[in-house]
Structures are given as structure tokens and as C-alpha cells.
Amino acid sequence: MLSSNRPSRMYLVTFQTGRRVLQLHCRRFGLSELHGLYEVAEIVFSESKILLHEEETLRAEFRDVERLLLPWTAILRVDELKADVMADGPRLLAQDGEQQGPVVIDFKPRKGE
């Protein structure tokens, strides 16, 4: 169920798509009507006249997106912010070749041990 009962709230959603980790601000976040997917709606961009290259790229990428549907496995973190708080615009946190996500450790014993 989307969180629309408190329209003054802002959410900061951190998620992974491909090899990129992104952060987007939105006004509505919650379960979608499609099984296993979360909906990010009413994406908000900063009003700043000075944009970083990564923010400009993300703004162009999500310009025409009405709602974004993400599998629960792609969502890394969701922060519910105080009313209309938005410190930064959207951010690209990591991309190709950078360390990201959980570290996987193989605990299988080696042969002979």
C-alpha cells in the first residue's frame, strides 16, 4: 500500500539497478499492486540551478517516469524524512567496477582441512 496519507513526507530510497546504486527522493513509497514489487512515485528533484553531472544524468533518465517499480531485492534502504526535507538531489552512489553491495564470503571448508 502506497504511503499517500501523509503527503508532506519525503522518502529517500536507495536501490541497486544493474551495477549502479542510486538514491532518489519521492513523496510516495510502498507496495505496488504487482506481487513482490515496490512502487516509487512522485519522484522529486532539487530546485537548484547548479546541477552535478550525475544529478543531471539521473534527472534526464527519470524525467518522464510516473512511477518506478522495483523488486524488493533491489532496495537497499528507505528513509522517511521530515516534512519537505531534501538535502541533496538524486545521487549515483556507485557504478561499474566500484565496491558495492554486500560482501559474499564462502564458508565451505577447503579440501584436506
VEXRO-868755 format. One record per residue (C-alpha): residue number from 0; residue in three letters; chain; x negated, y, z. Coordinates in steps of 0.1 Angstrom, whole numbers, plus 5000, padded with zeros to 4 digits. Example, Ala and Ser with C-alpha at 12.3 -4.5 7.8 and 13.67 -1.06 7.14 Angstrom:
BEGIN
R  pos  code  unit     x     y     z
R    0   ala     A  4877  4955  5078
R    1   ser     A  4863  4989  5071
end
This chain:
BEGIN
R  pos  code  unit     x     y     z
R    0   met     A  5000  5000  5000
R    1   leu     A  4985  5033  4990
R    2   ser     A  4980  5059  5017
R    3   ser     A  5002  5087  5005
R    4   asn     A  5020  5095  5037
R    5   arg     A  4992  5119  5047
R    6   pro     A  4984  5140  5016
R    7   ser     A  4959  5162  5034
R    8   arg     A  4935  5132  5040
R    9   met     A  4905  5127  5018
R   10   tyr     A  4887  5094  5013
R   11   leu     A  4851  5087  5003
R   12   val     A  4849  5054  4985
R   13   thr     A  4815  5038  4979
R   14   phe     A  4816  5009  4954
R   15   gln     A  4794  4989  4931
R   16   thr     A  4801  4987  4894
R   17   gly     A  4776  4967  4874
R   18   arg     A  4742  4978  4886
R   19   arg     A  4754  5012  4898
R   20   val     A  4765  5022  4933
R   21   leu     A  4789  5051  4931
R   22   gln     A  4807  5074  4956
R   23   leu     A  4840  5091  4947
R   24   his     A  4863  5114  4967
R   25   cys     A  4900  5107  4964
R   26   arg     A  4933  5116  4980
R   27   arg     A  4949  5081  4978
R   28   phe     A  4933  5048  4985
R   29   gly     A  4949  5014  4993
R   30   leu     A  4960  4980  4979
R   31   ser     A  4974  4981  4944
R   32   glu     A  5004  4961  4932
R   33   leu     A  4979  4938  4914
R   34   his     A  4967  4909  4936
R   35   gly     A  4932  4914  4950
R   36   leu     A  4926  4949  4937
R   37   tyr     A  4923  4982  4955
R   38   glu     A  4935  5014  4939
R   39   val     A  4916  5047  4940
R   40   ala     A  4939  5075  4928
R   41   glu     A  4938  5113  4926
R   42   ile     A  4900  5115  4923
R   43   val     A  4887  5148  4934
R   44   phe     A  4856  5166  4921
R   45   ser     A  4838  5195  4937
R   46   glu     A  4847  5231  4927
R   47   ser     A  4810  5240  4924
R   48   lys     A  4798  5259  4893
R   49   ile     A  4764  5243  4897
R   50   leu     A  4765  5205  4890
R   51   leu     A  4738  5179  4893
R   52   his     A  4733  5158  4862
R   53   glu     A  4747  5127  4879
R   54   glu     A  4778  5146  4891
R   55   glu     A  4783  5159  4855
R   56   thr     A  4780  5124  4842
R   57   leu     A  4805  5109  4867
R   58   arg     A  4829  5138  4861
R   59   ala     A  4828  5130  4823
R   60   glu     A  4832  5093  4830
R   61   phe     A  4863  5097  4853
R   62   arg     A  4878  5128  4837
R   63   asp     A  4908  5110  4822
R   64   val     A  4912  5083  4848
R   65   glu     A  4946  5084  4865
R   66   arg     A  4938  5055  4889
R   67   leu     A  4908  5032  4893
R   68   leu     A  4914  4996  4902
R   69   leu     A  4886  4978  4920
R   70   pro     A  4882  4942  4932
R   71   trp     A  4877  4940  4970
R   72   thr     A  4842  4926  4963
R   73   ala     A  4831  4958  4947
R   74   ile     A  4840  4981  4976
R   75   leu     A  4811  4987  4999
R   76   arg     A  4826  5013  5022
R   77   val     A  4856  5036  5026
R   78   asp     A  4855  5067  5048
R   79   glu     A  4887  5086  5058
R   80   leu     A  4876  5122  5060
R   81   lys     A  4892  5150  5079
R   82   ala     A  4917  5172  5060
R   83   asp     A  4902  5185  5028
R   84   val     A  4866  5179  5038
R   85   met     A  4843  5173  5008
R   86   ala     A  4806  5180  5014
R   87   asp     A  4794  5169  4980
R   88   gly     A  4808  5159  4947
R   89   pro     A  4807  5123  4934
R   90   arg     A  4773  5106  4936
R   91   leu     A  4754  5079  4918
R   92   leu     A  4735  5062  4947
R   93   ala     A  4716  5036  4928
R   94   gln     A  4712  5022  4894
R   95   asp     A  4692  4998  4873
R   96   gly     A  4660  4985  4890
R   97   glu     A  4666  5002  4924
R   98   gln     A  4671  4982  4956
R   99   gln     A  4709  4979  4963
R  100   gly     A  4734  4958  4980
R  101   pro     A  4728  4930  5005
R  102   val     A  4695  4911  5005
R  103   val     A  4701  4874  5000
R  104   ile     A  4678  4851  5019
R  105   asp     A  4676  4814  5011
R  106   phe     A  4675  4793  5043
R  107   lys     A  4670  4760  5027
R  108   pro     A  4641  4741  5041
R  109   arg     A  4612  4736  5018
R  110   lys     A  4603  4700  5008
R  111   gly     A  4579  4684  5032
R  112   glu     A  4590  4705  5062
end
